[in-house]
Every structure is written in C-alpha cells, then in structure tokens.
C-alpha cells in the first residue's frame, strides 16, 4: 500500500478506472435536476462530491468540491473571479456580447461585478443542478474529468493557472 505525504492511502489506478463506468447512469439520467434554491436547501454543509450545472436541460459545467453547498453559494451568490471560475467564464462571454470583442486582459482586473451581475441573476432563475456525493478525493478528481467529457460540457477547461 502506497501513501501520500498526508499518510492517506493512494488507490490503484485500475480500481479508479473500474469505478468510473458505475457512475454513467447517475451522471446521465438517474439524479433529478434541482433549482439553485432547492439544492441549497437539500444539501447538507460539508458534503463533498461532484456537481453538474445545466442550462435548461443541457449540462454546461462539471465541478467538484469538498463542500458542495459552499461551492454553490460561491457560484450563485458571490461576484468574485477567484471564487467562481464558472461565473467568470460566463461574465467574459457577456463582455464579448456587449463589446463585440474578447476580453484579453488580466483576470484580476476584469470587471466581473459589471458583467457578472446580469449573468448571476440569470443563473439563479434559469440554471439547474445535479450533484453526486463522493468522498474519495482521488476518485472525485478523475470523475470530474470523466463526467465533463461524457457530458460534453462547454464551460469546463482543465488549464491551470
């Protein structure tokens, strides 16, 4: 058994890959879609897992969190480029629509409050959420990429900064 620096067991890659297929049905259809309000009411503090954001009935973003409820609040209640990369991407898209050009400046200098507030109001009204509770963080990291590819979500990007 191999352990990381935190003395946590590192699972075998074979086991992780075998477990992925078990989630296909849950990711694609099993779980019901919730409004933002319903999700914040239903999910308990500290629940870790994967979440999927839907625009109408199409999945557009997959994320993971050690605390899904807190993460939803960040996406749907705060206007900060650091706490909501999903909202930042949508606000940049709004900037493009308003200005007929791409935003190419620094992320920290982007006026997310100006371009994000309209988007955030729309998110709270029109977007739906699905979540799956997962506590194994190694598996969760892999599941995020797998779900994003399986669902073909347009707002995911795995570029790091």
Residue, then its C-alpha position, 0 to 999 in steps of 0.5 A: x500500500x502506497x501513501x501520500x505525504x498526508x499518510x492517506x492511502x493512494x488507490x490503484x489506478x485500475x480500481x479508479x478506472x473500474x469505478x468510473x463506468x458505475x457512475x454513467x447512469x447517475x451522471x446521465x439520467x438517474x439524479x433529478x435536476x434541482x433549482x439553485x434554491x432547492x439544492x441549497x436547501x437539500x444539501x447538507x454543509x460539508x458534503x463533498x462530491x461532484x456537481x453538474x450545472x445545466x442550462x435548461x436541460x443541457x449540462x454546461x459545467x462539471x465541478x467538484x468540491x469538498x463542500x458542495x453547498x459552499x461551492x454553490x453559494x460561491x457560484x450563485x451568490x458571490x461576484x468574485x473571479x477567484x471564487x467562481x471560475x464558472x461565473x467568470x467564464x460566463x461574465x467574459x462571454x457577456x463582455x464579448x456580447x456587449x463589446x463585440x470583442x474578447x476580453x484579453x486582459x488580466x483576470x484580476x482586473x476584469x470587471x466581473x461585478x459589471x458583467x457578472x451581475x446580469x449573468x448571476x441573476x440569470x443563473x439563479x432563475x434559469x440554471x439547474x443542478x445535479x450533484x453526486x456525493x463522493x468522498x474519495x478525493x482521488x476518485x472525485x478528481x478523475x470523475x470530474x474529468x470523466x463526467x465533463x467529457x461524457x457530458x460534453x460540457x462547454x464551460x469546463x477547461x482543465x488549464x491551470x493557472 
